[in-house]
């Protein structure tokens, strides 16, 4: 059984689509990840919904 689920969103700086793997064995997590296109640091807030699916919210580091 895999605890990784792919989530898609957009870079809050350059607007490019981003795909990331979220560890669904953790209920909630926050970490920084650089955009693969513009290399700016993005704050990733990831959580697992009640139905077990992963969701992400991305924000600029300077917000």
N, C-alpha and C positions, 0 to 999 in steps of 0.2 A: 504494500500500500504506500503510495506516494503522498507526502505531506506538502508538496509544492504545487501551487496553482498559479497559472499565468494571469496577470492583470495588465490591462492596457490603459494608458492615459496620455497626456500631453505635457511636454516640458513647460513650466510656467514662465520661462525666459524666452525661448525661441519658438515655442509652439509645435515643435516636431513631435510626432508620435513616439511614445516610449512603451516598451513591453518589459515587464519585470516578473520574477518569480517570487511569490509570497509563501512563507512557511506557515501553513495552516495549523501546525501543532502549537503555535503561540496565539493566544487570543487577541493580543494587541501588541504592536511594536512601532517604534519610531526610530528612524536612522537617516543618515545623510548619504546621498549617492550622486555622483557627477553625471550630468547629461552626456550621452555618447556623442552628441552633435556639437553643442556649444561649450561643453566642459565646465559649466557652472554648477555649483552645489545645490542640490534639491533636497528639501526635507520631505521624507516619505513617511506618511502615517498610514499604517496598514492594520486591518482588523478582520476578524472572521465574524460574519453575520450569524444569526441564530440558525439559519438553514445550513451552515457549514461552508458557505462560499466566501471567498476572500474579496476584499475591496481595498482601494487605495485612494488617498487624497495627497496631492503634491502641492508644495508651496515653495516660494522663493526663500532662500536663506535670509535675505535682508528684509523680509516682511515682519 
